[in-house]
Amino acid sequence: MTVYIGSDHGGIQLKKAIIDKLTADGIDVCNVGTDSEASCDYPDFGFAVAKAVANKNADFGIVICKTGVGMSMVANKVKGVRCGLCVNTEMARLTRQHNNANCLSLGAGNTDIDTALNIVDTFLSTEFEGGRHAKRVAKITSYEDNNG
């Protein structure tokens, strides 16, 4: 499994903890930045992760900013990406099971490291259920294909 991860300056510490955990678990991680605490533009890093997911260079993406909101907005602008902002493991499980999300957004300012690591584990280990949910995901894809 390959996971691309990116953050703005507000998400560096959380990103480092996630990278360490995923690497220890044997998951291939590509860090697209930033690695500086200097103020930066989060869309640059969110788009880099989302493009890797859309282009199938990554199985999943993880984007992090202070709230997770901006990064989720950015990632969802990229055709083929379904990014869910999750603040607990239940949201992570359902966003994978019901929406077949391929990108996870986290807020470093509102999610402690232990909770975030549990969210990431849940997100990456949960399978899409398909069934009635597949029809709904197909509607999203169809809209994207015809209106993007």
N, CA, C and O atoms as a DFTB+ gen file, in Angstrom:
592 C
 N C O
     1  1       0.845      -1.179       0.000
     2  2       0.000       0.000       0.000
     3  2       0.886       1.236       0.000
     4  3       1.894       1.300       0.704
     5  1       0.494       2.202      -0.794
     6  2       1.204       3.476      -0.856
     7  2       0.273       4.596      -0.424
     8  3      -0.845       4.715      -0.926
     9  1       0.741       5.416       0.512
    10  2      -0.022       6.545       1.021
    11  2       0.788       7.813       0.794
    12  3       1.946       7.903       1.203
    13  1       0.173       8.787       0.142
    14  2       0.775      10.116       0.007
    15  2       0.213      10.977       1.123
    16  3      -0.972      10.896       1.445
    17  1       1.070      11.800       1.712
    18  2       0.652      12.634       2.832
    19  2       1.229      14.040       2.671
    20  3       2.377      14.214       2.263
    21  1       0.418      15.025       2.997
    22  2       0.871      16.404       2.920
    23  2       0.181      17.244       3.978
    24  3      -0.940      16.953       4.395
    25  1       0.865      18.282       4.398
    26  2       0.298      19.187       5.392
    27  2       0.787      20.601       5.145
    28  3       1.751      20.835       4.416
    29  1       0.097      21.528       5.770
    30  2       0.621      22.878       5.813
    31  2       1.466      23.011       7.079
    32  3       1.721      22.021       7.765
    33  1       1.893      24.217       7.383
    34  2       2.760      24.449       8.540
    35  2       2.098      24.078       9.863
    36  3       2.791      23.756      10.828
    37  1       0.778      24.116       9.923
    38  2       0.062      23.780      11.151
    39  2      -0.080      22.294      11.407
    40  3      -0.491      21.892      12.496
    41  1       0.249      21.477      10.433
    42  2       0.055      20.037      10.576
    43  2       1.317      19.210      10.620
    44  3       1.253      17.981      10.575
    45  1       2.468      19.862      10.709
    46  2       3.743      19.139      10.610
    47  2       3.917      18.090      11.706
    48  3       4.303      16.959      11.411
    49  1       3.645      18.432      12.940
    50  2       3.875      17.473      14.035
    51  2       2.965      16.255      13.908
    52  3       3.406      15.125      14.114
    53  1       1.711      16.478      13.572
    54  2       0.795      15.361      13.381
    55  2       1.228      14.518      12.186
    56  3       1.188      13.289      12.236
    57  1       1.637      15.181      11.124
    58  2       2.095      14.452       9.938
    59  2       3.294      13.579      10.269
    60  3       3.346      12.425       9.844
    61  1       4.255      14.100      11.016
    62  2       5.430      13.307      11.393
    63  2       5.035      12.070      12.180
    64  3       5.575      10.989      11.944
    65  1       4.101      12.213      13.110
    66  2       3.650      11.066      13.912
    67  2       2.983      10.015      13.030
    68  3       3.193       8.817      13.222
    69  1       2.186      10.457      12.074
    70  2       1.515       9.527      11.163
    71  2       2.530       8.824      10.275
    72  3       2.442       7.613      10.076
    73  1       3.489       9.566       9.742
    74  2       4.523       8.959       8.897
    75  2       5.298       7.906       9.679
    76  3       5.540       6.810       9.173
    77  1       5.687       8.227      10.901
    78  2       6.427       7.267      11.734
    79  2       5.615       5.997      11.950
    80  3       6.149       4.894      11.840
    81  1       4.325       6.144      12.256
    82  2       3.460       4.991      12.510
    83  2       3.278       4.152      11.253
    84  3       3.413       2.929      11.295
    85  1       2.971       4.803      10.139
    86  2       2.746       4.062       8.893
    87  2       4.009       3.353       8.433
    88  3       3.953       2.207       7.984
    89  1       5.134       4.022       8.541
    90  2       6.411       3.417       8.155
    91  2       6.706       2.203       9.032
    92  3       7.148       1.169       8.532
    93  1       6.466       2.324      10.337
    94  2       6.671       1.195      11.259
    95  2       5.754       0.030      10.914
    96  3       6.097      -1.129      11.145
    97  1       4.578       0.344      10.355
    98  2       3.622      -0.692       9.957
    99  2       3.937      -1.278       8.582
   100  3       3.207      -2.143       8.097
   101  1       5.013      -0.817       7.952
   102  2       5.418      -1.352       6.654
   103  2       4.690      -0.742       5.474
   104  3       4.704      -1.311       4.382
   105  1       4.058       0.395       5.667
   106  2       3.343       1.072       4.592
   107  2       4.274       2.060       3.913
   108  3       4.994       2.805       4.578
   109  1       4.256       2.063       2.602
   110  2       5.070       2.990       1.808
   111  2       4.432       4.371       1.875
   112  3       3.279       4.544       1.480
   113  1       5.175       5.354       2.373
   114  2       4.658       6.712       2.562
   115  2       5.479       7.693       1.738
   116  3       6.710       7.658       1.750
   117  1       4.783       8.562       1.028
   118  2       5.438       9.645       0.293
   119  2       4.984      10.969       0.894
   120  3       3.805      11.316       0.822
   121  1       5.907      11.698       1.480
   122  2       5.637      12.996       2.092
   123  2       5.856      14.085       1.049
   124  3       6.977      14.290       0.582
   125  1       4.773      14.786       0.684
   126  2       4.891      15.840      -0.327
   127  2       5.121      17.218       0.288
   128  3       5.186      18.212      -0.435
   129  1       5.245      17.290       1.619
   130  2       5.540      18.553       2.283
   131  2       4.328      19.099       2.996
   132  3       3.273      18.465       3.024
   133  1       4.470      20.214       3.542
   134  2       5.641      21.000       3.831
   135  2       6.388      20.392       5.014
   136  3       5.834      19.618       5.795
   137  1       7.640      20.759       5.121
   138  2       8.438      20.310       6.251
   139  2       8.988      21.496       7.025
   140  3       9.949      21.373       7.784
   141  1       8.366      22.634       6.820
   142  2       8.777      23.859       7.486
   143  2       7.598      24.431       8.264
   144  3       6.447      24.306       7.845
   145  1       7.889      25.050       9.383
   146  2       6.827      25.693      10.156
   147  2       6.558      27.117       9.686
   148  3       5.736      27.823      10.270
   149  1       7.251      27.537       8.632
   150  2       6.986      28.853       8.041
   151  2       5.618      28.811       7.357
   152  3       5.249      27.807       6.748
   153  1       4.886      29.894       7.464
   154  2       3.566      29.967       6.850
   155  2       3.643      29.623       5.364
   156  3       4.541      30.070       4.651
   157  1       2.688      28.824       4.922
   158  2       2.668      28.392       3.523
   159  2       1.220      28.282       3.056
   160  3       0.288      28.446       3.844
   161  1       1.046      28.010       1.795
   162  2      -0.276      27.878       1.205
   163  2      -0.671      26.401       1.156
   164  3      -0.118      25.632       0.370
   165  1      -1.623      26.014       1.992
   166  2      -2.033      24.608       2.083
   167  2      -2.508      24.010       0.761
   168  3      -2.319      22.811       0.556
   169  1      -3.123      24.789      -0.160
   170  2      -3.558      24.148      -1.401
   171  2      -2.422      23.471      -2.181
   172  3      -2.641      22.459      -2.847
   173  1      -1.219      24.029      -2.094
   174  2      -0.095      23.431      -2.824
   175  2       0.118      21.979      -2.423
   176  3       0.385      21.131      -3.274
   177  1       0.002      21.692      -1.144
   178  2       0.266      20.353      -0.635
   179  2      -0.967      19.464      -0.754
   180  3      -0.849      18.263      -1.000
   181  1      -2.138      20.047      -0.583
   182  2      -3.373      19.285      -0.762
   183  2      -3.551      18.827      -2.194
   184  3      -3.944      17.687      -2.442
   185  1      -3.262      19.711      -3.142
   186  2      -3.367      19.324      -4.547
   187  2      -2.343      18.245      -4.900
   188  3      -2.653      17.331      -5.664
   189  1      -1.141      18.338      -4.359
   190  2      -0.114      17.326      -4.654
   191  2      -0.565      15.940      -4.205
   192  3      -0.394      14.962      -4.933
   193  1      -1.137      15.856      -3.011
   194  2      -1.633      14.568      -2.520
   195  2      -2.803      14.087      -3.373
   196  3      -2.826      12.935      -3.807
   197  1      -3.760      14.957      -3.610
   198  2      -4.952      14.566      -4.357
   199  2      -4.614      14.129      -5.777
   200  3      -5.195      13.166      -6.278
   201  1      -3.696      14.813      -6.429
   202  2      -3.292      14.418      -7.785
   203  2      -2.648      13.038      -7.783
   204  3      -2.869      12.249      -8.703
   205  1      -1.860      12.742      -6.766
   206  2      -1.237      11.409      -6.672
   207  2      -2.306      10.330      -6.534
   208  3      -2.187       9.256      -7.124
   209  1      -3.340      10.610      -5.765
   210  2      -4.443       9.654      -5.603
   211  2      -5.199       9.510      -6.924
   212  3      -5.463       8.394      -7.374
   213  1      -5.544      10.630      -7.539
   214  2      -6.303      10.604      -8.792
   215  2      -5.533       9.903      -9.908
   216  3      -6.123       9.215     -10.741
   217  1      -4.223      10.080      -9.918
   218  2      -3.385       9.468     -10.957
   219  2      -2.986       8.037     -10.636
   220  3      -2.229       7.416     -11.383
   221  1      -3.496       7.508      -9.516
   222  2      -3.232       6.134      -9.073
   223  2      -1.777       5.889      -8.689
   224  3      -1.311       4.750      -8.709
   225  1      -1.055       6.961      -8.337
   226  2       0.290       6.809      -7.782
   227  2       0.220       6.440      -6.310
   228  3       1.186       5.936      -5.736
   229  1      -0.934       6.696      -5.706
   230  2      -1.158       6.406      -4.295
   231  2      -2.457       5.630      -4.156
   232  3      -3.423       5.876      -4.877
   233  1      -2.468       4.696      -3.226
   234  2      -3.718       4.004      -2.909
   235  2      -4.635       4.920      -2.112
   236  3      -5.852       4.918      -2.295
   237  1      -4.024       5.707      -1.217
   238  2      -4.764       6.629      -0.375
   239  2      -3.945       7.894      -0.177
   240  3      -2.725       7.901      -0.342
   241  1      -4.647       8.968       0.182
   242  2      -3.988      10.212       0.541
   243  2      -4.430      10.654       1.918
   244  3      -5.536      10.347       2.361
   245  1      -3.549      11.381       2.591
   246  2      -3.865      11.997       3.873
   247  2      -3.415      13.447       3.790
   248  3      -2.265      13.732       3.457
   249  1      -4.335      14.366       4.097
   250  2      -4.035      15.795       4.074
   251  2      -4.346      16.383       5.443
   252  3      -5.329      16.009       6.084
   253  1      -3.500      17.305       5.881
   254  2      -3.616      17.843       7.234
   255  2      -3.409      19.359       7.220
   256  3      -2.463      19.867       6.620
   257  1      -4.303      20.053       7.883
   258  2      -4.124      21.473       8.176
   259  2      -4.676      21.706       9.578
   260  3      -4.986      20.742      10.278
   261  1      -4.805      22.928       9.993
   262  2      -5.233      23.201      11.373
   263  2      -6.610      22.624      11.681
   264  3      -6.800      21.993      12.721
   265  1      -7.580      22.837      10.777
   266  2      -8.933      22.317      10.997
   267  2      -9.260      21.103      10.150
   268  3     -10.165      20.339      10.484
   269  1      -8.541      20.918       9.070
   270  2      -8.853      19.851       8.116
   271  2      -9.851      20.290       7.060
   272  3     -10.014      19.618       6.041
   273  1     -10.513      21.398       7.292
   274  2     -11.544      21.858       6.372
   275  2     -10.949      22.311       5.036
   276  3     -11.378      21.862       3.973
   277  1      -9.964      23.196       5.101
   278  2      -9.366      23.699       3.861
   279  2      -8.780      22.589       3.014
   280  3      -8.985      22.548       1.801
   281  1      -8.051      21.692       3.652
   282  2      -7.439      20.591       2.905
   283  2      -8.496      19.678       2.286
   284  3      -8.314      19.197       1.167
   285  1      -9.597      19.433       2.995
   286  2     -10.632      18.582       2.405
   287  2     -11.267      19.267       1.200
   288  3     -11.602      18.614       0.212
   289  1     -11.428      20.581       1.286
   290  2     -11.986      21.324       0.152
   291  2     -11.067      21.227      -1.061
   292  3     -11.521      20.997      -2.181
   293  1      -9.786      21.403      -0.827
   294  2      -8.802      21.324      -1.911
   295  2      -8.807      19.944      -2.547
   296  3      -8.920      19.817      -3.767
   297  1      -8.686      18.914      -1.723
   298  2      -8.604      17.550      -2.256
   299  2      -9.845      17.195      -3.063
   300  3      -9.750      16.515      -4.085
   301  1     -10.996      17.647      -2.611
   302  2     -12.239      17.308      -3.312
   303  2     -12.428      18.070      -4.616
   304  3     -13.374      17.796      -5.354
   305  1     -11.560      19.006      -4.908
   306  2     -11.598      19.691      -6.204
   307  2     -10.952      18.858      -7.307
   308  3     -11.147      19.138      -8.490
   309  1     -10.190      17.847      -6.930
   310  2      -9.473      17.026      -7.906
   311  2     -10.363      15.861      -8.336
   312  3     -10.803      15.060      -7.510
   313  1     -10.616      15.782      -9.624
   314  2     -11.474      14.736     -10.178
   315  2     -10.962      13.359      -9.758
   316  3      -9.778      13.051      -9.895
   317  1     -11.878      12.543      -9.244
   318  2     -11.533      11.188      -8.845
   319  2     -11.195      11.039      -7.380
   320  3     -10.962       9.930      -6.901
   321  1     -11.168      12.154      -6.665
   322  2     -10.837      12.107      -5.238
   323  2     -12.113      12.310      -4.425
   324  3     -12.921      13.198      -4.698
   325  1     -12.259      11.460      -3.429
   326  2     -13.341      11.597      -2.448
   327  2     -12.661      11.670      -1.091
   328  3     -12.213      10.663      -0.543
   329  1     -12.598      12.874      -0.568
   330  2     -11.874      13.136       0.677
   331  2     -12.862      13.420       1.801
   332  3     -13.763      14.249       1.667
   333  1     -12.671      12.711       2.912
   334  2     -13.517      12.922       4.074
   335  2     -12.728      13.495       5.236
   336  3     -11.648      13.011       5.575
   337  1     -13.282      14.530       5.837
   338  2     -12.712      15.096       7.055
   339  2     -13.250      14.287       8.221
   340  3     -14.462      14.246       8.435
   341  1     -12.378      13.647       8.972
   342  2     -12.797      12.772      10.062
   343  2     -12.186      13.230      11.380
   344  3     -11.006      13.573      11.454
   345  1     -13.019      13.228      12.416
   346  2     -12.554      13.609      13.749
   347  2     -12.646      12.454      14.742
   348  3     -12.269      12.595      15.905
   349  1     -13.152      11.303      14.274
   350  2     -13.199      10.112      15.120
   351  2     -13.186       8.867      14.239
   352  3     -13.320       8.956      13.018
   353  1     -13.026       7.720      14.863
   354  2     -12.903       6.477      14.093
   355  2     -14.215       6.072      13.428
   356  3     -14.199       5.442      12.371
   357  1     -15.337       6.420      14.025
   358  2     -16.628       6.102      13.404
   359  2     -16.766       6.813      12.058
   360  3     -17.215       6.217      11.079
   361  1     -16.381       8.078      12.016
   362  2     -16.423       8.814      10.747
   363  2     -15.469       8.186       9.735
   364  3     -15.801       8.070       8.556
   365  1     -14.294       7.784      10.189
   366  2     -13.320       7.163       9.288
   367  2     -13.859       5.856       8.720
   368  3     -13.719       5.583       7.528
   369  1     -14.472       5.056       9.578
   370  2     -15.030       3.776       9.128
   371  2     -16.142       4.007       8.110
   372  3     -16.170       3.366       7.060
   373  1     -17.046       4.911       8.417
   374  2     -18.188       5.138       7.528
   375  2     -17.806       5.824       6.223
   376  3     -18.398       5.546       5.180
   377  1     -16.826       6.717       6.273
   378  2     -16.432       7.388       5.024
   379  2     -15.799       6.399       4.047
   380  3     -15.881       6.585       2.833
   381  1     -15.172       5.355       4.572
   382  2     -14.645       4.294       3.700
   383  2     -15.759       3.332       3.286
   384  3     -15.910       3.036       2.101
   385  1     -16.540       2.843       4.256
   386  2     -17.582       1.859       3.956
   387  2     -18.650       2.399       3.018
   388  3     -19.069       1.700       2.095
   389  1     -19.092       3.611       3.234
   390  2     -20.226       4.142       2.496
   391  2     -19.856       5.021       1.311
   392  3     -20.613       5.105       0.344
   393  1     -18.698       5.679       1.373
   394  2     -18.342       6.638       0.324
   395  2     -17.129       6.235      -0.494
   396  3     -16.770       6.915      -1.455
   397  1     -16.503       5.142      -0.121
   398  2     -15.289       4.687      -0.794
   399  2     -14.271       5.822      -0.903
   400  3     -13.625       6.002      -1.935
   401  1     -14.145       6.589       0.196
   402  2     -13.202       7.703       0.212
   403  2     -11.794       7.184      -0.012
   404  3     -11.417       6.128       0.495
   405  1     -11.025       7.940      -0.779
   406  2      -9.636       7.563      -1.046
   407  2      -8.653       8.574      -0.469
   408  3      -7.444       8.467      -0.673
   409  1      -9.180       9.542       0.242
   410  2      -8.348      10.554       0.873
   411  2      -8.965      10.928       2.219
   412  3     -10.182      11.057       2.348
   413  1      -8.112      11.096       3.200
   414  2      -8.515      11.432       4.562
   415  2      -7.971      12.807       4.913
   416  3      -6.799      13.099       4.677
   417  1      -8.823      13.644       5.474
   418  2      -8.387      14.948       5.953
   419  2      -8.463      14.973       7.472
   420  3      -9.425      14.492       8.071
   421  1      -7.436      15.541       8.080
   422  2      -7.360      15.646       9.535
   423  2      -7.056      17.085       9.938
   424  3      -6.357      17.809       9.229
   425  1      -7.593      17.484      11.083
   426  2      -7.315      18.798      11.639
   427  2      -6.354      18.678      12.799
   428  3      -6.701      18.123      13.842
   429  1      -5.147      19.194      12.629
   430  2      -4.123      19.091      13.680
   431  2      -4.493      19.904      14.913
   432  3      -4.015      19.610      16.009
   433  1      -5.330      20.914      14.753
   434  2      -5.710      21.746      15.876
   435  2      -6.872      21.193      16.677
   436  3      -7.159      21.673      17.774
   437  1      -7.545      20.182      16.134
   438  2      -8.705      19.644      16.840
   439  2      -8.676      18.126      17.003
   440  3      -9.667      17.528      17.421
   441  1      -7.553      17.508      16.677
   442  2      -7.423      16.058      16.803
   443  2      -6.071      15.741      17.426
   444  3      -5.031      16.047      16.843
   445  1      -6.079      15.130      18.604
   446  2      -4.810      14.785      19.238
   447  2      -4.144      13.626      18.482
   448  3      -4.796      12.920      17.713
   449  1      -2.868      13.447      18.707
   450  2      -2.084      12.473      17.943
   451  2      -2.624      11.057      18.101
   452  3      -2.770      10.352      17.102
   453  1      -2.926      10.617      19.319
   454  2      -3.426       9.255      19.504
   455  2      -4.734       9.030      18.757
   456  3      -4.917       8.001      18.107
   457  1      -5.638       9.992      18.852
   458  2      -6.906       9.875      18.127
   459  2      -6.662       9.837      16.624
   460  3      -7.255       9.026      15.913
   461  1      -5.792      10.711      16.147
   462  2      -5.492      10.755      14.712
   463  2      -4.909       9.434      14.224
   464  3      -5.270       8.955      13.148
   465  1      -4.014       8.846      15.004
   466  2      -3.431       7.565      14.597
   467  2      -4.494       6.475      14.527
   468  3      -4.446       5.623      13.639
   469  1      -5.441       6.490      15.441
   470  2      -6.542       5.525      15.396
   471  2      -7.450       5.779      14.190
   472  3      -7.929       4.836      13.561
   473  1      -7.684       7.043      13.873
   474  2      -8.484       7.388      12.696
   475  2      -7.802       6.869      11.434
   476  3      -8.445       6.265      10.576
   477  1      -6.496       7.108      11.328
   478  2      -5.747       6.656      10.154
   479  2      -5.808       5.134      10.037
   480  3      -6.068       4.609       8.955
   481  1      -5.574       4.425      11.136
   482  2      -5.641       2.957      11.113
   483  2      -7.010       2.482      10.645
   484  3      -7.110       1.583       9.810
   485  1      -8.052       3.081      11.178
   486  2      -9.415       2.687      10.798
   487  2      -9.670       2.977       9.332
   488  3     -10.205       2.133       8.613
   489  1      -9.293       4.161       8.887
   490  2      -9.510       4.556       7.491
   491  2      -8.816       3.588       6.536
   492  3      -9.420       3.118       5.572
   493  1      -7.554       3.295       6.806
   494  2      -6.775       2.455       5.893
   495  2      -7.167       0.982       5.936
   496  3      -6.925       0.255       4.973
   497  1      -7.760       0.536       7.020
   498  2      -8.095      -0.885       7.146
   499  2      -9.552      -1.208       6.826
   500  3      -9.934      -2.378       6.815
   501  1     -10.363      -0.198       6.567
   502  2     -11.785      -0.420       6.301
   503  2     -12.019      -0.546       4.795
   504  3     -11.520       0.252       4.002
   505  1     -12.778      -1.554       4.430
   506  2     -13.123      -1.790       3.020
   507  2     -14.435      -1.091       2.661
   508  3     -15.301      -0.884       3.511
   509  1     -14.558      -0.740       1.406
   510  2     -15.806      -0.206       0.862
   511  2     -16.833      -1.333       0.835
   512  3     -16.520      -2.439       0.395
   513  1     -18.054      -1.070       1.299
   514  2     -19.093      -2.093       1.344
   515  2     -19.739      -2.368      -0.004
   516  3     -20.275      -3.456      -0.215
   517  1     -19.700      -1.416      -0.912
   518  2     -20.374      -1.614      -2.188
   519  2     -21.880      -1.626      -2.002
   520  3     -22.418      -0.824      -1.238
   521  1     -22.566      -2.530      -2.694
   522  2     -24.017      -2.640      -2.565
   523  2     -24.717      -1.333      -2.856
   524  3     -24.426      -0.674      -3.854
   525  1     -25.638      -0.956      -1.988
   526  2     -26.415       0.276      -2.202
   527  2     -25.516       1.507      -2.236
   528  3     -25.868       2.519      -2.841
   529  1     -24.359       1.424      -1.588
   530  2     -23.444       2.555      -1.559
   531  2     -22.752       2.762      -2.910
   532  3     -22.408       3.888      -3.268
   533  1     -22.554       1.690      -3.645
   534  2     -21.897       1.789      -4.956
   535  2     -22.699       2.673      -5.899
   536  3     -22.126       3.442      -6.672
   537  1     -24.015       2.569      -5.840
   538  2     -24.882       3.390      -6.694
   539  2     -24.689       4.874      -6.384
   540  3     -24.686       5.711      -7.286
   541  1     -24.531       5.184      -5.113
   542  2     -24.377       6.575      -4.693
   543  2     -23.011       7.127      -5.088
   544  3     -22.899       8.273      -5.526
   545  1     -21.986       6.315      -4.934
   546  2     -20.649       6.742      -5.353
   547  2     -20.621       6.922      -6.871
   548  3     -19.974       7.836      -7.381
   549  1     -21.324       6.048      -7.589
   550  2     -21.398       6.174      -9.051
   551  2     -22.059       7.487      -9.456
   552  3     -21.680       8.082     -10.465
   553  1     -23.035       7.941      -8.686
   554  2     -23.679       9.231      -8.984
   555  2     -22.690      10.385      -8.823
   556  3     -22.697      11.335      -9.606
   557  1     -21.847      10.291      -7.809
   558  2     -20.817      11.317      -7.610
   559  2     -19.866      11.331      -8.798
   560  3     -19.555      12.388      -9.348
   561  1     -19.410      10.144      -9.185
   562  2     -18.482      10.022     -10.307
   563  2     -19.111      10.523     -11.599
   564  3     -18.455      11.215     -12.378
   565  1     -20.371      10.184     -11.834
   566  2     -21.067      10.626     -13.034
   567  2     -21.181      12.147     -13.068
   568  3     -20.950      12.767     -14.106
   569  1     -21.531      12.736     -11.954
   570  2     -21.624      14.191     -11.890
   571  2     -20.271      14.828     -12.204
   572  3     -20.174      15.783     -12.974
   573  1     -19.246      14.278     -11.594
   574  2     -17.890      14.780     -11.813
   575  2     -17.504      14.691     -13.295
   576  3     -16.938      15.627     -13.858
   577  1     -17.821      13.551     -13.913
   578  2     -17.473      13.326     -15.311
   579  2     -18.227      14.261     -16.249
   580  3     -17.692      14.666     -17.281
   581  1     -19.448      14.600     -15.904
   582  2     -20.303      15.383     -16.802
   583  2     -20.378      16.867     -16.488
   584  3     -20.935      17.637     -17.271
   585  1     -19.827      17.280     -15.357
   586  2     -19.943      18.674     -14.957
   587  2     -18.617      19.299     -14.542
   588  3     -18.582      20.451     -14.112
   589  1     -17.546      18.561     -14.666
   590  2     -16.262      19.039     -14.196
   591  2     -15.543      19.810     -15.222
   592  3     -14.435      20.285     -14.974
